[in-house]
């Protein structure tokens, strides 16, 4: 049959209408025949609500995209061309635990950084690798486009532990930074180009251009004068002007957890005592979005969706899929195999860099050495990701403890051990690869 089959695993996500909008807007260049939205039975109400909105959107747009809802992953994956993954293993309840347990030890509690990022990876990687095994059997020629967090760690694990080679990791942080810079200087985002290099949620803008003219120094000057560059889910505390000028490149919003750890911890503790975790806020926002989605007269993506911290995720995915399908050769920042792109990181590891997007996938643009001021932090996080991925696959307690300890947001091995034990117990239903209870864990 003519046309493209796309399967979205985690199709009941509140982000899905943005994905549908992106496919509608690109229908002439990206002729999708079928869009399968797949979820777990526990997400039945969400999937049916989101699926009904998706069908109304397609009908209003007058495009011939068949929307299928399924709880059977194998049925959906048969002969797929592209598979996108946007899963949250353990749902928002698990995220709340990732955020609040570390705070009990005065450690940053955040879903993709520090202890929370580790445990999200431990839960997510085995499920993604199961999906990869299904793809090997049912759609071996399909592309896997992952934006399940922690996207860098997940991409690393797929590259290392799966024979799937047609895989790309995607994050909304680079496009968010581009939009933020455009707003900062008052121009259309299409006029801005940023050289990105680093890791997922550890990426830097090493140079910024306006209409091809370098404006890095002007952007750094605005940052040093208090003009923010952040995301909906990360508090903007500003930067010390002298620090930003000395750094000389753009940190991403998540760098606040590493360069402003004490301030971010203080803000998290205050928020926890005042309104609860970010997960609680997201739960409320999702409830409001789903109520909007139930409106039978709604047939477009509501603007409230941009209040979620992952705005632009799905649009970036649609752009990536279109560029692969059409062999566009345009430049997009994605997570892919390093292959010497960033010196000082293993060739077989995942990095987040600008790539030329072709029908054969992303071709990384050479970076070379990262600036010495940021090189060590990036290498430390890559070591953390590598060890965390091994722990996720093997269920080895000692590897999980090692990953926790070498993460720069965890202050000591003793606190790391307490965190590991508490979080393994809290998440044991989603971590079958680990021995339980704690008394069994001898290494």
C-alpha positions, 0 to 999 in steps of 0.5 A: 500500500502507498503511504507511510505507517507510523506507530506511536507507543505511548499514544495516550500522551497529552503531547499526541495532539501536537504530533498529529498537528505536525503530521497534518501540517506536513501531509503533502510532503509526508503522506501518512496512511496510518497512525497507530496510537498504542498504549497500556490498558491502564491508559485506556481512558486517556488513549480513547480521549486523545484518539478521538481528538486526533480523529477530529483533527484529521477530519477537520484538516481533510487529510486521509490519515487513518487513526488506529487505537491499540493495546496490542503492540505487536499488532500495531508494529507489523510493517511500520515505517516509523516507530516513535516512543513517548512512554513513562514507565510507572506513570506520573506516580513514579515521577513523583517518587523520583522527585520527592525521595531524593529531596529527603536527603537534600539531593536534587529531585528531578525526573531526568537528572541525578537520582530521578534520571537514573531511576527513570532510565532503569525503568525505561531502558528494558521496556524500550529494548523489548520494543526493539526486539518486537521491531526486529521481528515485525518491522525490521526496516523501520526507524525508531524515533525515541523521545522517552526520557532520559533520551540520551541514556535510552539512545545509548542503551539502544545503540549498545544493547540492540541490533536496531541501527536505524534509531535516533533520540530526540529532545525538545531542549535544542529547539526550545533554546533556539526559540528562546534566543529568537524571543530574546533578540526579537526575531523570527526563530527561522533566522536563528542557527545554533551549533549544538554539542554535548549530551541530552540535557547536557547540551551547549550552544557553542555558537549562535548565528542570526542570518548567518552572522555570528551573534554569540557574544551578544546573546551571552551579554543578554544572558549575563544581564538577566534575560532568561533562557529556560523552560516551563518546567525549570525555574529561572534563577538567572546566572551570575554575570561573570560566570556566563561571560567566562563560560562564553557559550550557552548552557541549556536550562538543565545546566542549572542543576549542575551550576546552581545546585544549592539554589535549585535545591532550595527552590525545589524544597520550597516548591515541595512544601508549598505546592508539591512536586512538579509531578503533581503540577503536571498531573493537574495540567494533564487533567485539565488538558484531558478535559479540554480534549473531551470537548466534541467541538475541539478539533485543533491542538489547544494552546494550553499544551505549551504549558507542559515542559515538553513543548515542541517535542512532537513537532521536532519529531515530525520534522525529523521523520519528514527529513528522513523520508524526503532525504532533505539533507537539512540540519537538526540537533539529535541524539546519535552515535558519536563516531568521533564527532566529539573528541574525548567521548567514546565513538560508540556512545550517544551524543547530542549534536547537529546532524545532516538528516538524510534517508540513511539517518543523521550524519553528525557534523564534526565538533572536535574538542569541547571547550575545556571548561565544560569537557569534564562535566560532559565526560562525567555525565557520559560515564554515569549514563554508560554505567546506568545503562549497564545496570538497567540491562543486567539488574546489577545492584553494584552497577546501579550504586556506582552510577548513583555515586558518580553522578555529580548531583549525589554528594557521597557513596553513603547517601547514594546507597541510601537513595538506591535502597529507598528508590529500589524499594519504591519502584520495585514493581517496575524493576523486575531485573533487580533482586528484591528485597534489599536483604538479597542485594549482596552484589 
